[in-house]
Amino acid sequence: MHHEKRTFEFYALAAFFALFVLFLYGPLSAILILSFQGPDGGLTFPLNGVSTHWFANLFERQAVGDFGGSFRRSFTLGLLVMATTVTVSLLAGLAFRRRFRGGTALFYLSIASLVVPSIIVSLGIGVLFSQLGLQPTWFTSAFGAHLTWTLPFGVLIMFAVFNRFSPVYEEAARDLGATSWQTFAHVVLPIILPSLIGVGLFGFTLSYDEFARTLLTAGTFNTLPLEIYGMTTNVTTPVLYALGTVTTLFSFLVILATLGIILGLARRRGRAAA
């Protein structure tokens, strides 16, 4: 059997990919291992025994840090941002299917925040709230700051989806007597639903992990990224690693659940087509 000879480009790409995986998962692996440090262990290797002590410590009252409260705030904020991003991105995608006066300018304005440094956006929103005499909070000013990050991505994704969307299906539905709402609900929405779920997941993860745009807009109470950052200068036990492990596993579970939903929808659509 003839085997094709590997080229230099293949090995170069393989080496680059190996380095990428190392830089991506190496630190996560170290945090995962150190989170199982023994009760008397420290923040560095070697392990002083193996235990789940620091995971249990997460649920105890801490001298520094508010794990539960910061997680609830980040989770709630992520859900709010996700719902808003999906809704606005869908409406924008539908609106831009037709040309209208000022559409090009509106498009560039909607994605302009992607090229503005995140800390400048955070500073600007914080200053604006102060000038208006309003107290910045995680569910008002931080919510708006996160939308300046998630909405452009959501809009761009929906533009790509509708750019590939054939109007033939809608025309067939209208020819059969369906109203505009019935056409959207029973034809358009089921086709684009996996993409909408992807937009929702993207919006949630961008918000859940966002640090810079939250720094000057969260007000008195921290979100989880701010809490973790604050703890790095105050916490001297592996409980910080345990928190990192739990939040990372939570993120992976969200991704797996979303992929399961998307694949389930795809299989159901395939059975319906058959």
C-alpha positions in Angstrom: 0.0 0.0 0.0 1.3 3.4 -1.0 1.7 5.9 1.8 1.8 9.6 1.0 5.0 11.3 2.3 4.4 13.9 5.0 5.5 17.4 3.9 7.3 20.0 5.9 4.1 22.1 6.1 2.3 19.2 7.7 4.9 18.9 10.5 5.1 22.6 11.0 1.3 22.8 11.4 1.3 19.8 13.7 4.0 21.4 15.9 2.0 24.7 16.0 -1.2 22.9 17.0 0.7 21.0 19.7 2.0 24.3 21.1 -1.5 25.7 20.9 -3.0 22.8 22.9 -0.1 23.1 25.4 -0.7 26.8 26.0 -4.5 26.3 26.1 -4.8 23.3 28.4 -1.4 23.3 30.2 -2.4 26.1 32.7 -5.9 24.5 33.1 -4.3 21.2 33.9 -2.0 22.7 36.5 -5.0 24.5 38.2 -7.0 21.2 38.1 -4.3 19.2 39.7 -3.5 21.8 42.4 -7.2 22.1 43.3 -6.8 18.6 44.8 -4.0 19.7 47.1 -4.0 18.3 50.6 -5.4 20.2 53.5 -1.9 21.4 54.5 -0.7 22.1 50.9 0.1 25.4 49.3 -0.3 27.2 46.1 2.5 25.4 44.2 3.8 22.0 43.5 4.6 19.4 44.8 1.2 18.2 46.2 1.1 17.7 49.9 -1.4 14.8 49.7 -4.5 14.5 47.7 -8.0 15.6 48.9 -11.2 17.4 48.1 -10.7 19.7 51.1 -10.6 22.9 49.1 -13.8 22.1 47.2 -15.6 21.7 50.5 -14.0 24.9 51.6 -15.7 26.8 48.8 -19.0 26.3 50.6 -17.7 27.6 53.9 -17.6 31.2 55.0 -14.4 32.9 53.7 -12.4 35.6 55.2 -11.9 37.0 51.7 -14.2 36.6 48.8 -17.8 36.0 48.1 -17.9 32.9 45.9 -21.6 32.2 45.9 -22.7 35.8 45.4 -20.3 36.6 42.6 -21.2 33.4 40.8 -25.0 34.1 41.0 -24.4 37.7 39.7 -22.3 36.4 36.8 -24.8 33.7 36.0 -27.8 36.0 36.1 -26.0 38.7 34.1 -25.0 36.1 31.6 -28.6 34.9 31.2 -29.8 38.5 30.8 -27.2 39.3 28.2 -27.8 36.0 26.4 -31.6 36.7 26.1 -31.1 40.3 24.9 -28.3 39.3 22.4 -30.5 36.6 20.9 -33.5 38.8 20.6 -31.8 41.9 19.2 -29.5 39.9 16.9 -32.5 38.0 15.4 -34.4 41.3 14.8 -31.4 42.9 13.3 -30.8 39.9 11.0 -34.4 40.1 9.8 -34.3 43.9 9.4 -31.1 43.9 7.3 -32.5 41.3 4.9 -33.9 44.3 3.1 -32.0 47.4 2.1 -33.0 50.6 3.7 -31.7 54.1 3.9 -28.9 54.5 6.4 -28.5 50.7 6.8 -24.8 50.7 6.0 -24.0 53.4 8.5 -26.2 51.7 11.1 -24.3 48.4 10.5 -20.9 50.0 11.1 -22.1 51.8 14.2 -23.4 48.5 15.6 -20.1 46.8 15.3 -17.8 49.8 16.1 -17.5 48.8 19.7 -15.4 45.8 18.7 -12.5 48.0 17.7 -12.7 50.2 20.9 -10.5 49.0 23.8 -12.7 47.3 26.3 -11.3 49.3 29.2 -12.2 52.6 27.4 -15.8 51.3 27.0 -15.9 50.5 30.7 -14.5 53.9 31.7 -16.9 55.7 29.4 -20.0 54.0 30.8 -18.8 54.5 34.3 -18.2 58.2 33.8 -21.6 58.6 32.1 -23.4 57.0 35.0 -21.5 59.2 37.4 -22.4 62.3 35.4 -26.1 61.3 35.5 -25.9 60.8 39.2 -26.6 57.1 38.9 -24.8 54.3 40.8 -23.1 51.8 38.5 -24.3 48.3 39.2 -23.8 44.9 37.7 -27.4 44.7 36.3 -27.5 48.2 34.8 -24.2 49.7 33.7 -22.4 46.3 33.5 -25.3 44.9 31.6 -25.0 47.7 29.0 -21.2 47.3 28.8 -21.5 43.6 28.1 -24.0 44.2 25.3 -21.5 46.4 23.6 -19.3 43.3 23.4 -21.9 40.5 22.7 -24.3 42.3 20.3 -21.8 42.9 17.5 -20.8 39.3 17.4 -24.5 38.2 17.5 -25.4 40.5 14.7 -22.5 39.4 12.5 -23.4 35.7 13.1 -27.1 36.3 12.2 -26.0 38.3 9.1 -24.0 35.3 7.9 -27.0 33.0 8.6 -29.5 35.0 6.7 -27.0 35.6 3.9 -27.1 31.8 3.2 -30.8 31.5 3.9 -32.8 30.8 0.8 -36.2 32.7 0.5 -37.6 29.8 -1.5 -38.9 28.2 1.7 -40.8 31.3 2.7 -42.2 31.8 -0.7 -43.5 28.2 -0.7 -45.1 28.7 2.7 -46.8 31.9 1.5 -48.0 30.2 -1.7 -49.7 27.6 0.5 -51.6 30.3 2.4 -49.3 30.9 5.4 -49.3 34.3 7.0 -46.0 36.2 7.6 -46.1 35.2 11.3 -46.8 31.5 10.5 -44.0 31.5 7.9 -41.6 32.8 10.5 -42.7 30.6 13.3 -43.0 27.3 11.3 -40.4 27.8 8.5 -37.8 30.4 9.3 -37.4 29.8 13.1 -36.9 26.0 13.0 -34.2 26.4 10.3 -32.2 29.1 12.1 -32.8 27.8 15.7 -29.4 26.0 16.0 -27.7 29.3 15.0 -29.8 31.2 17.6 -28.7 28.7 20.2 -25.1 29.3 19.2 -25.6 33.0 19.4 -27.1 32.6 22.9 -24.2 30.4 24.0 -21.7 32.9 22.6 -23.4 35.8 24.4 -23.5 33.9 27.7 -19.9 32.9 27.7 -18.6 36.3 26.6 -20.6 37.9 29.4 -19.7 35.2 32.0 -16.0 35.7 31.3 -15.8 39.4 30.7 -13.4 41.3 32.9 -12.4 44.6 31.3 -15.8 45.9 30.5 -17.0 45.0 33.9 -14.1 46.5 35.9 -15.5 50.1 36.1 -19.2 49.3 35.7 -20.0 46.6 38.2 -20.4 48.9 41.1 -20.1 47.7 44.7 -20.7 44.0 44.0 -18.2 41.9 42.0 -19.0 39.5 39.2 -17.1 36.2 39.3 -14.1 37.3 37.1 -13.6 40.4 39.2 -13.9 38.3 42.4 -11.3 35.9 41.2 -9.0 38.7 40.2 -9.4 40.3 43.6 -8.7 37.0 45.3 -5.4 36.5 43.6 -3.8 39.2 45.7 -5.5 38.2 49.0 -6.2 34.4 49.0 -3.2 32.2 49.9 -4.8 28.8 49.8 -5.7 26.4 46.9 -9.3 27.3 47.4 -8.7 29.7 44.5 -7.8 26.8 42.3 -10.8 24.8 43.4 -13.0 27.8 42.3 -11.2 27.9 39.0 -11.8 24.2 38.4 -15.5 24.4 39.3 -16.1 27.4 37.0 -14.2 25.8 34.2 -16.2 22.6 34.5 -19.4 24.7 34.6 -18.4 26.3 31.3 -17.7 23.0 29.7 -21.1 21.7 30.9 -22.8 24.6 29.3 -21.1 24.0 26.0 -21.9 20.2 26.1 -25.5 20.9 26.9 -25.8 23.4 24.1 -24.2 21.0 21.6 -26.6 18.3 22.8 -29.5 20.5 22.1 -28.2 21.5 18.7 -27.5 17.9 17.7 -30.9 16.8 19.0 -32.6 19.5 16.9 -30.6 18.4 13.8 -31.6 14.7 14.3 -35.2 15.6 14.8 -35.2 17.7 11.6 -33.5 14.9 9.7 -36.2 12.4 10.9 -38.9 14.9 9.9 -37.4 15.3 6.5 -37.2 11.6 6.0 
